[in-house]
Amino acid sequence: MSSKKGEPVQPGAQPAHEEPTSDVHVLNERLNRDPRFNPPTPSPWKRIALLAFVVALFYVALKLRVNLAKQTQVVYADRYSQEFKFRPAASPVITETLKDGRTRLRGVQPTARL
């Protein structure tokens, strides 16, 4: 058979046409014979890698969800400084415990370390 453009296809080269049917067993047999509808199964390591990836995604989603629900908690808020006990400060000193365990001070100037 020649591969030149424009040449007609040989009558014997055409695929055999099967009669249409509604019999389920015949249709299943045709599907099983056609390699287009029977791809090879993926290798076991690819399946394991996919499952590990899905589990890791669920873990990350749960960790993000737990951290999202946790709010910062005001541990200490004092409107009065030690020097001026009876006069409210312009801005109160607020100590917060952050999600990662660190403590943030608001309304306080950084002190010089000697």
PyMOL CGO cylinders between C-alpha atoms (Angstrom):
from pymol import cmd
from pymol.cgo import CYLINDER

trace = [
    CYLINDER, 0.00, 0.00, 0.00, 1.42, 3.37, -1.02, 0.3, 1, 1, 1, 1, 1, 1,
    CYLINDER, 1.42, 3.37, -1.02, 1.50, 6.39, 1.31, 0.3, 1, 1, 1, 1, 1, 1,
    CYLINDER, 1.50, 6.39, 1.31, 1.31, 9.08, -1.38, 0.3, 1, 1, 1, 1, 1, 1,
    CYLINDER, 1.31, 9.08, -1.38, -1.25, 11.82, -0.97, 0.3, 1, 1, 1, 1, 1, 1,
    CYLINDER, -1.25, 11.82, -0.97, -4.31, 11.63, -3.11, 0.3, 1, 1, 1, 1, 1, 1,
    CYLINDER, -4.31, 11.63, -3.11, -4.28, 7.87, -3.67, 0.3, 1, 1, 1, 1, 1, 1,
    CYLINDER, -4.28, 7.87, -3.67, -7.49, 6.06, -2.88, 0.3, 1, 1, 1, 1, 1, 1,
    CYLINDER, -7.49, 6.06, -2.88, -7.58, 3.66, 0.04, 0.3, 1, 1, 1, 1, 1, 1,
    CYLINDER, -7.58, 3.66, 0.04, -7.52, -0.01, -0.85, 0.3, 1, 1, 1, 1, 1, 1,
    CYLINDER, -7.52, -0.01, -0.85, -10.87, -1.72, -0.24, 0.3, 1, 1, 1, 1, 1, 1,
    CYLINDER, -10.87, -1.72, -0.24, -9.26, -4.44, 1.91, 0.3, 1, 1, 1, 1, 1, 1,
    CYLINDER, -9.26, -4.44, 1.91, -7.53, -1.86, 4.18, 0.3, 1, 1, 1, 1, 1, 1,
    CYLINDER, -7.53, -1.86, 4.18, -10.73, -0.49, 5.66, 0.3, 1, 1, 1, 1, 1, 1,
    CYLINDER, -10.73, -0.49, 5.66, -11.69, -1.75, 9.14, 0.3, 1, 1, 1, 1, 1, 1,
    CYLINDER, -11.69, -1.75, 9.14, -14.44, -4.33, 9.28, 0.3, 1, 1, 1, 1, 1, 1,
    CYLINDER, -14.44, -4.33, 9.28, -17.83, -2.80, 10.05, 0.3, 1, 1, 1, 1, 1, 1,
    CYLINDER, -17.83, -2.80, 10.05, -19.82, -4.69, 12.64, 0.3, 1, 1, 1, 1, 1, 1,
    CYLINDER, -19.82, -4.69, 12.64, -23.58, -4.79, 12.62, 0.3, 1, 1, 1, 1, 1, 1,
    CYLINDER, -23.58, -4.79, 12.62, -25.25, -2.58, 15.26, 0.3, 1, 1, 1, 1, 1, 1,
    CYLINDER, -25.25, -2.58, 15.26, -26.82, -4.47, 18.13, 0.3, 1, 1, 1, 1, 1, 1,
    CYLINDER, -26.82, -4.47, 18.13, -28.38, -3.79, 21.50, 0.3, 1, 1, 1, 1, 1, 1,
    CYLINDER, -28.38, -3.79, 21.50, -27.19, -7.03, 23.11, 0.3, 1, 1, 1, 1, 1, 1,
    CYLINDER, -27.19, -7.03, 23.11, -25.17, -6.07, 26.18, 0.3, 1, 1, 1, 1, 1, 1,
    CYLINDER, -25.17, -6.07, 26.18, -22.90, -9.12, 26.02, 0.3, 1, 1, 1, 1, 1, 1,
    CYLINDER, -22.90, -9.12, 26.02, -21.96, -8.43, 22.40, 0.3, 1, 1, 1, 1, 1, 1,
    CYLINDER, -21.96, -8.43, 22.40, -21.28, -4.78, 23.16, 0.3, 1, 1, 1, 1, 1, 1,
    CYLINDER, -21.28, -4.78, 23.16, -19.08, -5.71, 26.15, 0.3, 1, 1, 1, 1, 1, 1,
    CYLINDER, -19.08, -5.71, 26.15, -17.14, -8.14, 23.97, 0.3, 1, 1, 1, 1, 1, 1,
    CYLINDER, -17.14, -8.14, 23.97, -16.55, -5.41, 21.38, 0.3, 1, 1, 1, 1, 1, 1,
    CYLINDER, -16.55, -5.41, 21.38, -15.35, -3.01, 24.09, 0.3, 1, 1, 1, 1, 1, 1,
    CYLINDER, -15.35, -3.01, 24.09, -12.95, -5.62, 25.46, 0.3, 1, 1, 1, 1, 1, 1,
    CYLINDER, -12.95, -5.62, 25.46, -11.46, -6.22, 22.01, 0.3, 1, 1, 1, 1, 1, 1,
    CYLINDER, -11.46, -6.22, 22.01, -10.86, -2.53, 21.27, 0.3, 1, 1, 1, 1, 1, 1,
    CYLINDER, -10.86, -2.53, 21.27, -7.54, -1.36, 22.82, 0.3, 1, 1, 1, 1, 1, 1,
    CYLINDER, -7.54, -1.36, 22.82, -8.68, 2.28, 22.87, 0.3, 1, 1, 1, 1, 1, 1,
    CYLINDER, -8.68, 2.28, 22.87, -11.13, 1.50, 25.66, 0.3, 1, 1, 1, 1, 1, 1,
    CYLINDER, -11.13, 1.50, 25.66, -8.77, -0.70, 27.68, 0.3, 1, 1, 1, 1, 1, 1,
    CYLINDER, -8.77, -0.70, 27.68, -5.83, 1.47, 28.75, 0.3, 1, 1, 1, 1, 1, 1,
    CYLINDER, -5.83, 1.47, 28.75, -3.16, -0.16, 30.90, 0.3, 1, 1, 1, 1, 1, 1,
    CYLINDER, -3.16, -0.16, 30.90, -3.49, 0.30, 34.64, 0.3, 1, 1, 1, 1, 1, 1,
    CYLINDER, -3.49, 0.30, 34.64, -1.05, 2.72, 36.30, 0.3, 1, 1, 1, 1, 1, 1,
    CYLINDER, -1.05, 2.72, 36.30, 1.92, 1.29, 38.14, 0.3, 1, 1, 1, 1, 1, 1,
    CYLINDER, 1.92, 1.29, 38.14, 1.59, 0.65, 41.90, 0.3, 1, 1, 1, 1, 1, 1,
    CYLINDER, 1.59, 0.65, 41.90, 4.07, 3.39, 42.86, 0.3, 1, 1, 1, 1, 1, 1,
    CYLINDER, 4.07, 3.39, 42.86, 1.97, 5.94, 40.95, 0.3, 1, 1, 1, 1, 1, 1,
    CYLINDER, 1.97, 5.94, 40.95, -1.12, 4.84, 42.84, 0.3, 1, 1, 1, 1, 1, 1,
    CYLINDER, -1.12, 4.84, 42.84, 0.71, 5.09, 46.17, 0.3, 1, 1, 1, 1, 1, 1,
    CYLINDER, 0.71, 5.09, 46.17, 2.08, 8.52, 45.24, 0.3, 1, 1, 1, 1, 1, 1,
    CYLINDER, 2.08, 8.52, 45.24, -1.42, 9.73, 44.36, 0.3, 1, 1, 1, 1, 1, 1,
    CYLINDER, -1.42, 9.73, 44.36, -2.83, 8.48, 47.67, 0.3, 1, 1, 1, 1, 1, 1,
    CYLINDER, -2.83, 8.48, 47.67, 0.05, 10.09, 49.60, 0.3, 1, 1, 1, 1, 1, 1,
    CYLINDER, 0.05, 10.09, 49.60, -0.57, 13.38, 47.77, 0.3, 1, 1, 1, 1, 1, 1,
    CYLINDER, -0.57, 13.38, 47.77, -4.29, 13.32, 48.60, 0.3, 1, 1, 1, 1, 1, 1,
    CYLINDER, -4.29, 13.32, 48.60, -3.56, 12.53, 52.27, 0.3, 1, 1, 1, 1, 1, 1,
    CYLINDER, -3.56, 12.53, 52.27, -1.03, 15.40, 52.38, 0.3, 1, 1, 1, 1, 1, 1,
    CYLINDER, -1.03, 15.40, 52.38, -3.61, 17.79, 50.90, 0.3, 1, 1, 1, 1, 1, 1,
    CYLINDER, -3.61, 17.79, 50.90, -6.16, 16.77, 53.54, 0.3, 1, 1, 1, 1, 1, 1,
    CYLINDER, -6.16, 16.77, 53.54, -3.55, 17.28, 56.28, 0.3, 1, 1, 1, 1, 1, 1,
    CYLINDER, -3.55, 17.28, 56.28, -2.68, 20.76, 55.00, 0.3, 1, 1, 1, 1, 1, 1,
    CYLINDER, -2.68, 20.76, 55.00, -6.37, 21.66, 54.69, 0.3, 1, 1, 1, 1, 1, 1,
    CYLINDER, -6.37, 21.66, 54.69, -7.07, 20.56, 58.26, 0.3, 1, 1, 1, 1, 1, 1,
    CYLINDER, -7.07, 20.56, 58.26, -4.04, 22.43, 59.64, 0.3, 1, 1, 1, 1, 1, 1,
    CYLINDER, -4.04, 22.43, 59.64, -5.10, 25.61, 57.83, 0.3, 1, 1, 1, 1, 1, 1,
    CYLINDER, -5.10, 25.61, 57.83, -8.65, 25.21, 59.09, 0.3, 1, 1, 1, 1, 1, 1,
    CYLINDER, -8.65, 25.21, 59.09, -7.52, 24.75, 62.71, 0.3, 1, 1, 1, 1, 1, 1,
    CYLINDER, -7.52, 24.75, 62.71, -5.23, 27.78, 62.55, 0.3, 1, 1, 1, 1, 1, 1,
    CYLINDER, -5.23, 27.78, 62.55, -7.99, 29.84, 60.95, 0.3, 1, 1, 1, 1, 1, 1,
    CYLINDER, -7.99, 29.84, 60.95, -10.40, 29.19, 63.82, 0.3, 1, 1, 1, 1, 1, 1,
    CYLINDER, -10.40, 29.19, 63.82, -7.89, 30.10, 66.53, 0.3, 1, 1, 1, 1, 1, 1,
    CYLINDER, -7.89, 30.10, 66.53, -8.11, 33.80, 67.45, 0.3, 1, 1, 1, 1, 1, 1,
    CYLINDER, -8.11, 33.80, 67.45, -5.47, 35.89, 69.15, 0.3, 1, 1, 1, 1, 1, 1,
    CYLINDER, -5.47, 35.89, 69.15, -6.21, 36.22, 72.84, 0.3, 1, 1, 1, 1, 1, 1,
    CYLINDER, -6.21, 36.22, 72.84, -5.65, 39.42, 74.77, 0.3, 1, 1, 1, 1, 1, 1,
    CYLINDER, -5.65, 39.42, 74.77, -3.78, 38.31, 77.85, 0.3, 1, 1, 1, 1, 1, 1,
    CYLINDER, -3.78, 38.31, 77.85, -3.28, 41.65, 79.54, 0.3, 1, 1, 1, 1, 1, 1,
    CYLINDER, -3.28, 41.65, 79.54, -4.65, 45.11, 78.87, 0.3, 1, 1, 1, 1, 1, 1,
    CYLINDER, -4.65, 45.11, 78.87, -3.94, 47.98, 81.23, 0.3, 1, 1, 1, 1, 1, 1,
    CYLINDER, -3.94, 47.98, 81.23, -5.03, 51.54, 80.67, 0.3, 1, 1, 1, 1, 1, 1,
    CYLINDER, -5.03, 51.54, 80.67, -2.93, 52.87, 83.55, 0.3, 1, 1, 1, 1, 1, 1,
    CYLINDER, -2.93, 52.87, 83.55, 0.86, 53.02, 83.59, 0.3, 1, 1, 1, 1, 1, 1,
    CYLINDER, 0.86, 53.02, 83.59, 2.89, 52.53, 86.77, 0.3, 1, 1, 1, 1, 1, 1,
    CYLINDER, 2.89, 52.53, 86.77, 4.02, 56.17, 86.81, 0.3, 1, 1, 1, 1, 1, 1,
    CYLINDER, 4.02, 56.17, 86.81, 0.58, 57.70, 86.40, 0.3, 1, 1, 1, 1, 1, 1,
    CYLINDER, 0.58, 57.70, 86.40, -1.72, 55.30, 88.20, 0.3, 1, 1, 1, 1, 1, 1,
    CYLINDER, -1.72, 55.30, 88.20, -4.68, 57.63, 88.32, 0.3, 1, 1, 1, 1, 1, 1,
    CYLINDER, -4.68, 57.63, 88.32, -4.46, 59.10, 84.82, 0.3, 1, 1, 1, 1, 1, 1,
    CYLINDER, -4.46, 59.10, 84.82, -5.32, 56.91, 81.81, 0.3, 1, 1, 1, 1, 1, 1,
    CYLINDER, -5.32, 56.91, 81.81, -2.56, 56.47, 79.29, 0.3, 1, 1, 1, 1, 1, 1,
    CYLINDER, -2.56, 56.47, 79.29, -2.97, 57.94, 75.81, 0.3, 1, 1, 1, 1, 1, 1,
    CYLINDER, -2.97, 57.94, 75.81, -2.80, 54.45, 74.40, 0.3, 1, 1, 1, 1, 1, 1,
    CYLINDER, -2.80, 54.45, 74.40, -3.17, 51.39, 76.60, 0.3, 1, 1, 1, 1, 1, 1,
    CYLINDER, -3.17, 51.39, 76.60, -0.48, 48.74, 76.84, 0.3, 1, 1, 1, 1, 1, 1,
    CYLINDER, -0.48, 48.74, 76.84, -1.85, 45.51, 75.39, 0.3, 1, 1, 1, 1, 1, 1,
    CYLINDER, -1.85, 45.51, 75.39, -0.04, 42.19, 75.51, 0.3, 1, 1, 1, 1, 1, 1,
    CYLINDER, -0.04, 42.19, 75.51, -1.22, 39.52, 73.06, 0.3, 1, 1, 1, 1, 1, 1,
    CYLINDER, -1.22, 39.52, 73.06, -0.21, 35.89, 72.67, 0.3, 1, 1, 1, 1, 1, 1,
    CYLINDER, -0.21, 35.89, 72.67, 0.07, 35.12, 68.95, 0.3, 1, 1, 1, 1, 1, 1,
    CYLINDER, 0.07, 35.12, 68.95, -0.78, 31.83, 67.22, 0.3, 1, 1, 1, 1, 1, 1,
    CYLINDER, -0.78, 31.83, 67.22, 2.82, 30.70, 67.13, 0.3, 1, 1, 1, 1, 1, 1,
    CYLINDER, 2.82, 30.70, 67.13, 3.34, 31.34, 70.86, 0.3, 1, 1, 1, 1, 1, 1,
    CYLINDER, 3.34, 31.34, 70.86, 5.13, 34.69, 70.60, 0.3, 1, 1, 1, 1, 1, 1,
    CYLINDER, 5.13, 34.69, 70.60, 3.98, 37.70, 72.63, 0.3, 1, 1, 1, 1, 1, 1,
    CYLINDER, 3.98, 37.70, 72.63, 3.19, 41.01, 70.96, 0.3, 1, 1, 1, 1, 1, 1,
    CYLINDER, 3.19, 41.01, 70.96, 3.14, 44.26, 72.94, 0.3, 1, 1, 1, 1, 1, 1,
    CYLINDER, 3.14, 44.26, 72.94, 1.03, 47.13, 71.64, 0.3, 1, 1, 1, 1, 1, 1,
    CYLINDER, 1.03, 47.13, 71.64, 1.30, 50.68, 72.86, 0.3, 1, 1, 1, 1, 1, 1,
    CYLINDER, 1.30, 50.68, 72.86, 4.85, 50.23, 74.20, 0.3, 1, 1, 1, 1, 1, 1,
    CYLINDER, 4.85, 50.23, 74.20, 8.01, 51.85, 72.91, 0.3, 1, 1, 1, 1, 1, 1,
    CYLINDER, 8.01, 51.85, 72.91, 10.98, 49.52, 72.44, 0.3, 1, 1, 1, 1, 1, 1,
    CYLINDER, 10.98, 49.52, 72.44, 13.48, 49.75, 75.28, 0.3, 1, 1, 1, 1, 1, 1,
    CYLINDER, 13.48, 49.75, 75.28, 17.21, 50.26, 74.79, 0.3, 1, 1, 1, 1, 1, 1,
    CYLINDER, 17.21, 50.26, 74.79, 19.27, 47.25, 75.82, 0.3, 1, 1, 1, 1, 1, 1,
    CYLINDER, 19.27, 47.25, 75.82, 22.45, 47.99, 77.71, 0.3, 1, 1, 1, 1, 1, 1,
]
cmd.load_cgo(trace, "trace")
